[in-house]
Amino acid sequence: MTTTSSEINVDIGQWLNRGWDLIATELGNFILLTLVFLAINIAAVSTGIGIIFLLGPTSVGYFYIVLQKIRGKSVYIGDIAKGFHVFVASMLSAIVVYIFVMIGLFFLIIPGIIVMALYLFVFPLIIEKKMDFWTAMETSRKLVMKNLFEFSVFTLVLCIIGGVGALLFGVGLLLALPLIFSAIALAYVDMFGLENESAVK
């Protein structure tokens, strides 16, 4: 169940610290997972499939793995395929969010960051609660709107982490991406809780 406005506590530092602690326990596996994630999406670009069609499913699969780790499970890299079990919802959400973000960025960086913040929890909602893409988008938007400024700052910090990781010859992404996914997943859990494990198989 979604938290109410009075219960929302946006703690950026805590999510980042807990996110690092989470991935540090299996850092090698998270780096390998990130390599697989990047390889699939880079291959999508190079083969002409288009990253927009695979970014959603692979992101959903990545979140599934992180959320399983939060449940106390070990990282199983093959679980990135779980995102393809909800292919249509994850693909459509990635396409629509991408379009919305591009429109936001057209009106300068800050609107783009705000749009990204609004749809921060779309992928976890799809895999955890089995929502269709539009319901997941609306659920994320409505919750984030309650603390839009704080979630926008959180999103900006994540973008900076990703940007710094990309600037470090791309190698930094092997640490930046697991931290970003984990921080968002932990924020999701704090906002929405975890489903019974059987519900997300």
C-alpha positions as CSV (number, residue, x, y, z in Angstrom):
1,M,0.0,0.0,0.0
2,T,1.3,3.5,-0.9
3,T,2.3,5.6,2.1
4,T,0.3,8.7,2.9
5,S,1.7,12.2,2.5
6,S,2.4,12.5,6.2
7,E,4.3,9.3,6.3
8,I,6.7,10.1,3.4
9,N,10.3,10.6,4.5
10,V,12.6,11.4,1.6
11,D,16.1,10.6,2.9
12,I,18.5,10.8,0.0
13,G,21.7,10.1,2.1
14,Q,20.2,7.1,3.7
15,W,19.1,5.6,0.4
16,L,22.5,6.1,-1.1
17,N,24.3,4.7,2.0
18,R,22.0,1.7,2.3
19,G,22.3,1.2,-1.5
20,W,26.1,1.0,-1.3
21,D,25.9,-1.3,1.7
22,L,23.5,-3.5,-0.3
23,I,25.7,-3.9,-3.4
24,A,28.9,-4.1,-1.4
25,T,28.0,-7.5,-0.1
26,E,28.1,-8.9,-3.6
27,L,30.0,-6.2,-5.5
28,G,31.5,-8.6,-8.0
29,N,28.1,-10.0,-9.0
30,F,26.6,-6.5,-9.3
31,I,29.5,-5.5,-11.6
32,L,28.9,-8.5,-13.7
33,L,25.2,-7.9,-13.7
34,T,25.9,-4.3,-14.9
35,L,28.2,-5.6,-17.7
36,V,25.4,-7.8,-18.9
37,F,22.8,-5.0,-18.7
38,L,25.1,-2.7,-20.6
39,A,26.1,-5.3,-23.2
40,I,22.4,-6.1,-24.0
41,N,21.5,-2.5,-24.5
42,I,24.7,-1.6,-26.5
43,A,24.0,-4.7,-28.7
44,A,20.5,-3.4,-29.2
45,V,21.9,-0.2,-30.6
46,S,24.6,-1.8,-32.7
47,T,22.2,-4.3,-34.3
48,G,19.6,-1.7,-35.1
49,I,17.0,-3.1,-32.7
50,G,17.0,0.1,-30.7
51,I,17.8,0.6,-27.1
52,I,14.3,1.9,-26.4
53,F,12.9,-1.6,-26.9
54,L,15.2,-3.4,-24.5
55,L,16.0,-0.7,-21.9
56,G,12.7,-1.2,-20.2
57,P,12.7,-5.0,-19.9
58,T,16.4,-5.1,-18.8
59,S,15.8,-2.3,-16.3
60,V,12.8,-4.1,-14.8
61,G,14.9,-7.3,-14.6
62,Y,17.7,-5.3,-12.9
63,F,15.2,-4.0,-10.3
64,Y,13.9,-7.5,-9.8
65,I,17.4,-8.7,-8.8
66,V,17.9,-5.7,-6.5
67,L,14.6,-6.2,-4.8
68,Q,15.3,-9.9,-4.4
69,K,18.6,-8.9,-2.8
70,I,16.7,-6.6,-0.4
71,R,14.7,-9.7,0.5
72,G,17.9,-11.4,1.5
73,K,18.4,-13.5,-1.7
74,S,21.6,-13.8,-3.5
75,V,22.2,-12.0,-6.9
76,Y,21.3,-14.3,-9.8
77,I,22.3,-12.6,-13.0
78,G,20.0,-14.7,-15.1
79,D,17.0,-13.1,-13.4
80,I,17.6,-10.0,-15.6
81,A,15.4,-12.0,-18.0
82,K,12.4,-11.5,-15.6
83,G,11.9,-8.1,-17.2
84,F,10.9,-9.9,-20.4
85,H,8.1,-11.6,-18.6
86,V,6.4,-8.2,-18.5
87,F,7.8,-7.1,-21.8
88,V,4.9,-5.0,-23.1
89,A,4.4,-3.0,-19.9
90,S,8.2,-2.4,-19.5
91,M,8.8,-1.5,-23.1
92,L,5.8,0.9,-23.4
93,S,6.7,2.6,-20.1
94,A,10.3,3.1,-21.2
95,I,9.1,4.6,-24.5
96,V,6.5,6.9,-23.0
97,V,8.8,8.1,-20.1
98,Y,11.6,8.7,-22.7
99,I,9.2,10.9,-24.7
100,F,8.1,12.8,-21.6
101,V,11.7,13.3,-20.4
102,M,12.8,14.5,-23.9
103,I,9.9,17.0,-23.9
104,G,10.9,18.1,-20.4
105,L,14.6,18.5,-21.5
106,F,13.5,20.6,-24.4
107,F,12.4,23.2,-21.9
108,L,15.8,23.0,-20.1
109,I,17.4,20.6,-17.7
110,I,15.2,21.2,-14.6
111,P,11.9,20.2,-16.3
112,G,13.6,17.1,-17.6
113,I,14.8,16.2,-14.1
114,I,11.3,16.7,-12.7
115,V,9.8,14.4,-15.3
116,M,12.4,11.7,-14.4
117,A,11.6,12.1,-10.8
118,L,7.8,11.7,-11.4
119,Y,8.3,8.3,-13.0
120,L,11.1,7.1,-10.7
121,F,9.2,4.1,-9.5
122,V,7.6,2.9,-12.7
123,F,9.8,-0.2,-13.3
124,P,9.7,-1.5,-9.7
125,L,5.9,-1.1,-9.7
126,I,5.6,-3.1,-12.9
127,I,7.6,-6.1,-11.6
128,E,6.4,-6.0,-8.0
129,K,2.7,-5.1,-8.4
130,K,2.2,-6.4,-12.0
131,M,0.8,-3.0,-13.1
132,D,0.3,-2.1,-16.7
133,F,2.5,0.7,-17.9
134,W,0.1,3.6,-17.5
135,T,-1.1,2.5,-14.0
136,A,2.5,2.3,-12.9
137,M,3.3,5.7,-14.3
138,E,0.3,7.3,-12.6
139,T,1.0,5.5,-9.3
140,S,4.6,6.8,-9.4
141,R,3.6,10.3,-10.4
142,K,0.9,10.7,-7.7
143,L,3.3,9.6,-4.9
144,V,6.2,11.7,-6.1
145,M,4.0,14.8,-6.4
146,K,3.6,14.7,-2.7
147,N,7.3,15.6,-2.2
148,L,8.2,16.7,-5.7
149,F,11.1,19.0,-4.7
150,E,12.8,16.3,-2.6
151,F,12.4,13.6,-5.2
152,S,13.7,15.9,-7.9
153,V,16.8,16.6,-5.8
154,F,17.2,12.8,-5.4
155,T,16.9,12.3,-9.1
156,L,19.4,15.1,-9.8
157,V,21.9,13.4,-7.4
158,L,21.4,10.1,-9.2
159,C,22.0,11.8,-12.5
160,I,25.2,13.4,-11.2
161,I,26.4,10.0,-10.0
162,G,25.6,8.4,-13.4
163,G,27.3,11.3,-15.2
164,V,30.5,11.1,-13.1
165,G,30.5,7.3,-13.7
166,A,30.2,7.8,-17.4
167,L,33.0,10.4,-17.5
168,L,35.4,8.0,-15.8
169,F,35.9,6.2,-19.2
170,G,32.6,4.5,-18.7
171,V,34.2,2.2,-16.1
172,G,32.6,4.2,-13.3
173,L,29.2,3.1,-14.5
174,L,30.0,-0.4,-13.2
175,L,29.7,1.1,-9.7
176,A,27.4,4.0,-10.5
177,L,24.6,1.9,-12.0
178,P,24.3,-0.6,-9.2
179,L,24.2,2.2,-6.7
180,I,21.5,4.1,-8.7
181,F,19.3,1.0,-9.1
182,S,19.7,0.1,-5.4
183,A,19.0,3.6,-4.1
184,I,15.8,3.8,-6.2
185,A,14.8,0.2,-5.1
186,L,15.3,1.1,-1.4
187,A,13.3,4.3,-1.9
188,Y,10.6,2.2,-3.5
189,V,10.5,-0.2,-0.6
190,D,10.2,2.7,1.8
191,M,7.4,4.2,-0.1
192,F,5.4,1.1,-1.2
193,G,6.8,-1.8,0.8
194,L,7.7,-5.3,-0.5
195,E,5.2,-7.7,-2.1
196,N,5.0,-11.3,-0.9
197,E,7.8,-13.0,-2.8
198,S,5.4,-15.4,-4.5
199,A,3.6,-12.5,-6.0
200,V,6.6,-11.4,-8.1
201,K,7.7,-14.8,-9.5
